[in-house]
Amino acid sequence: MQRESIVPRTGWQEKVEALGLAYHTIAGDTYWDEAACYRFSADEVDKLEEATSELHARALEAVARVVEKGDFSRFQIPPAFHELVVRSWKDREPSLYGRMDLSWDGSGEPKLLEYNADTPTALLEASVIQWYWMQEVKAPADQFNSIHEKLIDRWKAMRRALPADGRVYFAADLESQEDAGNLDYLRDTALQAGLDPAAIGVGDIGWDGARFVDLEGRNIAALFKLYPWEWLVREAFGPHLLRGTMRLIEPPWKMLLSNKAILPVMWEMFPGHPNLLAASFEPGRFTTDFVKKPLYSREGANVSITTDDTVIDVGGDYGEEGFIWQAYHGLPRFDARYAVIGSWLVGDEPAGIGIREDASPVTRDTSRFVPHYFT
């Protein structure tokens, strides 16, 4: 694994915009960054794929244990929704995708930092944008990236669990350029799979007394939501989700897998696992070199890092539900940039990676996306 400095393509802004990436620059600063790239070996790609598959399998075992024991209190899931989670898991309601954030520099074992299993973004960049970059800049090299093909195949595999007419609504905060871009891309993959995708703002979802409806009063029988479950259950229409009139993607059992509480549960079940970091629900487990993470947070908000020589506190609006504590495992540093590997799963299969960089050891929404290839 090596970081290479390269010359960006002439007219790269227009090229990525043509592929749907309108947010290549955020607040005047580069987000999609092709002034650098990461090179992997085929063996390193195999290592990442194996670690991702192993961690996903262990994470599903942890979900099964939580459901079996009814151990929902540590996840701060509202009691009214416990049975919905149980039913969703026991019915094996299908999942579309997820992203694990891994710390790895190419040596030793990749370590799981967290599992973004409900509303992961940076999907368009990882799937389409860096693939076209690689074909233009690094051909005939290859890339750990079968995300696009796997998403289409996954929609086809989920077809029997969706409405007969193939109508699936796609909801997000459409005022967010990043969310809208990711949503548009996922709609395109659904369309290519033969479904009938329709965009809708979360605020435009209604309840007519018997079913969820759009602004024209049409039934919403299936909804993909780029909107966190912990927000959804607290919406005014949240209690109506218990009626079971609408298929949701991601399914309710993802409330467990996307919660930081899954990390100490996995450590309790698999202590010493080479791909896991020690984690606890109790602050006294670590005296130094630890990370404090809210059960619910996005883009590094309210995360704090404590080491022998420094304390980093990131502000934000999360933490009301509680925290977990995790052993600190520093991100690898290349050319004064800290890099985190986002390893994607589609269904239950590893599908590719995307790399985010930051000058800080905490990855945020403004952290740059840098493409990769392998030889």
C-alpha positions as CSV (number, residue, x, y, z in Angstrom):
1,M,0.0,0.0,0.0
2,Q,1.6,3.2,-1.2
3,R,0.4,6.8,-1.7
4,E,1.4,8.3,-5.0
5,S,1.4,12.0,-6.0
6,I,0.1,12.4,-9.5
7,V,-1.1,15.2,-11.9
8,P,-4.9,15.6,-12.0
9,R,-6.6,15.1,-15.4
10,T,-7.2,18.2,-17.4
11,G,-10.9,19.1,-17.0
12,W,-11.4,16.6,-14.3
13,Q,-14.3,18.7,-12.8
14,E,-16.4,18.4,-15.9
15,K,-15.6,14.7,-16.2
16,V,-16.8,13.8,-12.7
17,E,-19.8,16.1,-13.0
18,A,-20.8,14.2,-16.2
19,L,-20.9,11.1,-14.0
20,G,-23.1,12.7,-11.4
21,L,-20.5,14.0,-8.9
22,A,-21.7,17.6,-8.4
23,Y,-20.1,17.9,-5.0
24,H,-16.5,17.4,-6.0
25,T,-15.7,20.6,-4.2
26,I,-17.0,21.4,-0.7
27,A,-17.0,24.9,0.7
28,G,-14.3,25.9,-1.9
29,D,-12.0,23.0,-1.0
30,T,-11.3,19.9,-3.0
31,Y,-13.4,16.8,-2.0
32,W,-12.7,14.5,-4.9
33,D,-8.9,14.6,-5.0
34,E,-7.0,13.1,-7.9
35,A,-3.7,14.8,-7.1
36,A,-2.9,11.6,-5.3
37,C,-3.9,7.9,-5.4
38,Y,-3.1,4.7,-3.5
39,R,-1.5,1.6,-5.1
40,F,-2.1,-1.8,-3.6
41,S,-0.8,-5.3,-4.5
42,A,-3.2,-8.1,-5.5
43,D,-2.3,-9.8,-2.2
44,E,-3.2,-6.7,-0.2
45,V,-6.6,-6.6,-2.0
46,D,-7.2,-10.2,-1.1
47,K,-6.3,-9.4,2.6
48,L,-8.9,-6.6,2.7
49,E,-11.6,-8.7,1.0
50,E,-11.0,-11.6,3.5
51,A,-11.0,-9.3,6.5
52,T,-14.2,-7.6,5.4
53,S,-16.0,-11.0,4.8
54,E,-14.8,-12.2,8.2
55,L,-15.9,-9.1,10.1
56,H,-19.3,-9.1,8.4
57,A,-19.9,-12.7,9.5
58,R,-18.9,-11.9,13.1
59,A,-21.1,-8.8,13.1
60,L,-24.1,-10.9,12.0
61,E,-23.4,-13.3,14.8
62,A,-23.5,-10.4,17.2
63,V,-26.8,-9.2,15.9
64,A,-28.2,-12.8,16.3
65,R,-27.0,-12.8,19.9
66,V,-28.5,-9.4,20.7
67,V,-31.9,-10.5,19.3
68,E,-31.8,-13.9,21.1
69,K,-31.0,-12.2,24.5
70,G,-33.3,-9.2,23.9
71,D,-30.3,-7.0,24.8
72,F,-31.7,-3.8,23.3
73,S,-31.2,-1.5,26.2
74,R,-27.5,-1.0,25.5
75,F,-28.4,0.1,22.0
76,Q,-30.9,2.8,23.2
77,I,-33.5,1.6,20.7
78,P,-37.0,2.8,21.8
79,P,-38.8,-0.1,23.4
80,A,-41.8,0.1,21.0
81,F,-39.5,-0.9,18.2
82,H,-37.8,-3.9,19.8
83,E,-40.3,-6.4,18.4
84,L,-40.0,-4.8,14.9
85,V,-36.2,-5.4,15.1
86,V,-36.8,-9.0,16.2
87,R,-39.3,-9.7,13.5
88,S,-37.2,-8.2,10.8
89,W,-34.2,-10.3,11.8
90,K,-36.1,-13.5,12.1
91,D,-37.8,-12.9,8.7
92,R,-34.4,-12.3,7.2
93,E,-35.5,-9.1,5.6
94,P,-32.8,-8.4,2.9
95,S,-30.1,-5.7,3.3
96,L,-28.7,-3.8,0.3
97,Y,-25.3,-2.5,1.4
98,G,-23.0,-1.3,4.0
99,R,-19.5,0.1,4.6
100,M,-16.9,-0.8,7.1
101,D,-14.2,1.7,8.1
102,L,-10.9,0.0,8.5
103,S,-7.5,1.2,9.7
104,W,-4.6,-0.5,7.7
105,D,-1.3,0.4,6.2
106,G,-0.7,-2.8,4.3
107,S,1.0,-4.7,7.1
108,G,-0.5,-6.8,9.9
109,E,-4.3,-7.1,10.1
110,P,-6.9,-4.6,9.1
111,K,-8.7,-3.3,12.2
112,L,-12.5,-2.4,12.3
113,L,-13.1,1.1,13.5
114,E,-16.9,1.0,12.9
115,Y,-19.6,-0.4,10.6
116,N,-21.7,2.1,8.7
117,A,-24.5,-0.3,8.0
118,D,-27.5,1.9,7.6
119,T,-26.8,5.1,5.6
120,P,-23.3,5.0,4.3
121,T,-22.4,7.6,1.7
122,A,-19.3,8.1,-0.6
123,L,-20.9,5.4,-2.7
124,L,-20.9,7.1,-6.0
125,E,-17.3,8.1,-5.6
126,A,-16.2,4.5,-4.7
127,S,-18.3,2.8,-7.4
128,V,-18.3,4.9,-10.5
129,I,-16.1,7.9,-10.2
130,Q,-12.9,6.2,-9.3
131,W,-13.5,3.4,-11.8
132,Y,-13.6,5.8,-14.7
133,W,-10.5,7.6,-13.3
134,M,-8.6,4.3,-13.1
135,Q,-9.5,3.4,-16.7
136,E,-8.3,6.7,-18.0
137,V,-5.2,7.2,-15.7
138,K,-4.0,3.7,-14.6
139,A,-5.1,1.2,-17.3
140,P,-4.3,-1.6,-17.6
141,A,-4.2,-1.8,-13.8
142,D,-7.2,-3.1,-11.9
143,Q,-9.3,-1.8,-9.0
144,F,-10.9,-3.5,-6.0
145,N,-14.4,-2.4,-7.2
146,S,-17.3,-4.5,-8.3
147,I,-19.8,-2.3,-6.4
148,H,-21.9,-1.2,-9.4
149,E,-22.4,-4.7,-10.8
150,K,-23.1,-6.1,-7.4
151,L,-25.7,-3.5,-6.6
152,I,-27.7,-4.2,-9.7
153,D,-27.5,-8.0,-9.0
154,R,-28.6,-7.4,-5.4
155,W,-31.6,-5.4,-6.5
156,K,-32.6,-8.3,-8.7
157,A,-32.1,-10.8,-5.9
158,M,-34.3,-8.7,-3.6
159,R,-37.0,-8.4,-6.3
160,R,-39.3,-11.0,-4.6
161,A,-39.3,-9.1,-1.4
162,L,-40.5,-5.9,-3.2
163,P,-43.9,-4.9,-4.6
164,A,-45.1,-6.7,-7.6
165,D,-45.1,-3.6,-9.7
166,G,-41.4,-2.9,-8.9
167,R,-42.2,0.5,-7.5
168,V,-39.6,1.6,-4.8
169,Y,-39.4,5.1,-3.3
170,F,-36.0,6.6,-2.5
171,A,-36.0,9.1,0.3
172,A,-33.3,11.4,1.7
173,D,-32.8,15.0,2.7
174,L,-32.8,16.2,-0.9
175,E,-31.4,19.6,0.2
176,S,-28.1,17.8,0.8
177,Q,-26.1,17.7,-2.4
178,E,-24.2,14.6,-1.3
179,D,-27.2,12.7,-0.1
180,A,-29.1,13.6,-3.3
181,G,-26.1,12.5,-5.4
182,N,-25.9,9.1,-3.6
183,L,-29.7,8.7,-3.9
184,D,-29.7,9.4,-7.6
185,Y,-27.0,6.8,-8.1
186,L,-28.8,4.1,-6.2
187,R,-32.0,4.9,-8.1
188,D,-30.0,4.3,-11.3
189,T,-28.8,0.9,-10.1
190,A,-32.4,0.0,-9.2
191,L,-33.6,1.1,-12.6
192,Q,-31.0,-1.0,-14.3
193,A,-32.2,-3.9,-12.3
194,G,-35.7,-3.5,-13.7
195,L,-37.4,-1.7,-10.8
196,D,-39.4,1.5,-10.9
197,P,-37.6,4.0,-8.6
198,A,-39.1,7.3,-7.5
199,A,-37.4,10.0,-5.5
200,I,-39.2,11.5,-2.5
201,G,-38.2,13.9,0.3
202,V,-38.5,12.5,3.8
203,G,-40.8,15.4,4.7
204,D,-43.1,14.4,1.8
205,I,-43.9,11.0,3.2
206,G,-47.5,11.0,4.6
207,W,-49.8,8.7,6.4
208,D,-53.5,8.5,5.4
209,G,-54.7,6.5,8.4
210,A,-54.0,3.1,6.8
211,R,-50.8,3.3,4.8
212,F,-47.8,5.5,3.9
213,V,-48.5,7.7,0.8
214,D,-46.7,10.2,-1.4
215,L,-47.9,13.7,-2.1
216,E,-50.4,12.4,-4.7
217,G,-51.8,9.9,-2.2
218,R,-50.2,6.9,-3.9
219,N,-49.2,4.0,-1.7
220,I,-45.6,3.7,-0.6
221,A,-45.2,0.0,-0.2
222,A,-41.4,-0.1,-0.4
223,L,-38.9,2.7,0.7
224,F,-35.2,2.9,0.4
225,K,-34.2,5.5,3.0
226,L,-30.9,7.4,3.1
227,Y,-32.1,8.6,6.5
228,P,-30.9,7.0,9.8
229,W,-33.2,4.7,11.6
230,E,-32.6,6.5,14.8
231,W,-34.1,9.6,13.2
232,L,-36.9,7.8,11.4
233,V,-38.4,6.2,14.6
234,R,-38.6,9.7,16.1
235,E,-40.5,11.3,13.2
236,A,-44.2,12.1,13.7
237,F,-45.1,9.1,11.5
238,G,-42.6,6.9,13.3
239,P,-45.2,4.9,15.3
240,H,-46.9,3.9,12.1
241,L,-43.8,2.0,11.0
242,L,-44.9,-0.6,13.5
243,R,-47.9,-1.4,11.3
244,G,-45.7,-3.2,8.9
245,T,-47.4,-1.8,5.8
246,M,-44.1,-0.6,4.2
247,R,-40.9,-2.6,3.3
248,L,-37.9,-0.6,4.4
249,I,-34.4,-0.7,3.0
250,E,-32.3,-0.9,5.1
251,P,-34.4,-3.2,7.3
252,P,-35.1,-2.6,11.0
253,W,-32.5,-5.1,12.2
254,K,-29.9,-2.7,10.8
255,M,-30.7,-0.6,13.9
256,L,-28.3,-3.0,15.7
257,L,-25.6,-3.3,13.1
258,S,-25.3,0.4,12.5
259,N,-25.1,1.3,16.2
260,K,-21.7,1.7,17.8
261,A,-22.9,-0.5,20.6
262,I,-22.2,-3.5,18.2
263,L,-18.5,-2.9,18.7
264,P,-18.3,-3.8,22.4
265,V,-20.7,-6.7,21.8
266,M,-18.4,-8.1,19.2
267,W,-15.4,-7.7,21.5
268,E,-17.3,-9.5,24.2
269,M,-18.1,-12.4,21.9
270,F,-14.7,-12.5,20.1
271,P,-12.1,-11.1,22.5
272,G,-8.7,-10.9,20.9
273,H,-10.0,-11.2,17.4
274,P,-7.2,-10.0,15.1
275,N,-9.5,-7.7,13.1
276,L,-11.2,-6.2,16.2
277,L,-10.2,-3.5,18.6
278,A,-11.0,-3.8,22.3
279,A,-14.2,-2.0,23.1
280,S,-16.4,-1.4,26.2
281,F,-19.5,0.2,27.4
282,E,-17.6,1.3,30.5
283,P,-15.2,4.3,30.5
284,G,-12.9,2.8,33.0
285,R,-11.8,0.0,30.7
286,F,-9.0,2.2,29.2
287,T,-6.7,4.7,31.0
288,T,-5.1,6.1,27.9
289,D,-5.0,5.6,24.1
290,F,-8.8,5.3,23.6
291,V,-11.6,6.7,21.5
292,K,-14.9,7.8,22.9
293,K,-17.7,7.4,20.4
294,P,-21.4,8.2,20.6
295,L,-23.8,5.3,19.9
296,Y,-25.2,7.4,17.1
297,S,-23.0,9.8,15.2
298,R,-22.1,10.8,11.6
299,E,-18.8,12.0,10.0
300,G,-16.8,12.0,13.2
301,A,-19.1,14.2,15.2
302,N,-18.6,14.2,19.0
303,V,-15.8,11.7,18.8
304,S,-12.9,12.2,21.2
305,I,-9.4,10.7,21.1
306,T,-7.2,10.4,24.2
307,T,-3.5,9.4,24.0
308,D,-0.5,9.9,26.2
309,D,0.3,13.2,24.6
310,T,-2.9,14.6,23.2
311,V,-6.7,14.9,23.5
312,I,-8.8,15.6,20.4
313,D,-12.4,16.6,20.8
314,V,-14.8,17.0,17.9
315,G,-17.9,19.0,18.4
316,G,-21.4,18.1,17.3
317,D,-25.0,17.3,18.3
318,Y,-24.7,13.6,19.2
319,G,-24.1,11.8,22.5
320,E,-27.5,12.1,24.2
321,E,-28.0,8.3,24.0
322,G,-24.6,7.4,25.4
323,F,-21.2,6.4,24.3
324,I,-18.8,3.4,23.9
325,W,-15.1,3.3,24.4
326,Q,-12.7,1.7,22.0
327,A,-9.0,1.1,22.0
328,Y,-7.2,3.7,19.9
329,H,-5.6,2.4,16.8
330,G,-4.2,5.3,14.8
331,L,-4.9,5.7,11.2
332,P,-1.9,5.2,8.9
333,R,-0.3,8.5,7.8
334,F,0.9,9.1,4.3
335,D,2.5,12.4,3.3
336,A,1.0,14.1,6.3
337,R,-2.5,12.7,5.5
338,Y,-4.4,10.2,7.7
339,A,-6.1,7.6,5.5
340,V,-9.1,5.4,6.3
341,I,-10.3,2.6,4.1
342,G,-14.0,2.3,3.5
343,S,-14.7,-1.4,2.6
344,W,-18.0,-1.9,0.9
345,L,-20.4,-4.8,1.2
346,V,-23.3,-5.4,-1.1
347,G,-25.7,-8.0,0.4
348,D,-23.2,-10.2,2.3
349,E,-20.4,-9.9,-0.2
350,P,-17.3,-7.6,-0.1
351,A,-17.5,-5.3,-3.2
352,G,-14.7,-2.8,-3.1
353,I,-13.0,0.0,-1.3
354,G,-12.8,3.8,-1.2
355,I,-10.2,5.8,0.7
356,R,-10.8,9.1,2.6
357,E,-8.0,11.4,3.8
358,D,-7.7,14.1,6.3
359,A,-5.1,16.2,8.0
360,S,-6.7,15.2,11.3
361,P,-6.9,11.6,12.6
362,V,-10.7,12.0,12.7
363,T,-12.4,11.5,9.3
364,R,-15.1,14.1,8.7
365,D,-17.7,15.0,6.0
366,T,-15.1,17.2,4.3
367,S,-12.3,14.6,4.3
368,R,-11.1,14.1,0.8
369,F,-11.8,11.0,-1.3
370,V,-8.7,9.6,-3.1
371,P,-8.9,6.9,-5.7
372,H,-6.9,3.6,-5.8
373,Y,-5.7,0.9,-8.0
374,F,-3.8,-2.4,-7.7
375,T,-1.3,-4.3,-9.8
